[in-house]
Amino acid sequence: MRFYVAEKNIGPGTCREDVDELIRRLRDRGWEVAYGERANEITDPAEAADQQAIMDRFADDFMACLTEMGK
């Protein structure tokens, strides 16, 4: 799946540099992430059956990265 992240996904007072850092950290963990305010996309038809599990794992990594960043 491809995930999109923007300032509003992190919270008030977030700047573009924060988003770029979060995207870098998520990519380091193996996620396909881009800047933007779009709906997440299934990039492989095989992901459709596991979409919720993939999104749950992404959410866990997203929160872990924010914690590492002190957000």
Secondary structure, DSSP 8 states (H G I E B T S, - for coil): -EEEE-HHHH-TT--HHHHHHHHHHHHHTT-EEEESSS--B--SGGGGGGHHHHHHHHHHHHHHHHHHHT-
